[in-house]
Amino acid sequence: MSDLQKVNEEIAEAVTGGFRKIEDGVVDGYKKIESTVVGAYQSIEDQFVARYLLHEGETVEQAKERLAQEQAARSAEKHE
């Protein structure tokens, strides 16, 4: 292999490595933001359900399941 080809390959590897580092940083940053936003939304949703939609003796998860079933029933009635 000629010296020019070796240098060309080294440059290509350096550029590719740099791109991968940038890509990994962007993806990791996005995942952190997404995780934070989704976690905050779920927390707010749980608080809303607990405060306004919870029946006595029911957990937040049970209330969410009940609400999902009620919504599915309403959707089924609407399509009939």
Secondary structure, DSSP 8 states (H G I E B T S, - for coil): --HHHHHHHHHHHHHHHHHHHHHHHHHHHHHHHHHHHHHHHHHHHHHHIIIII--TT--HHHHHHHHHHHHHHHHHHHH-
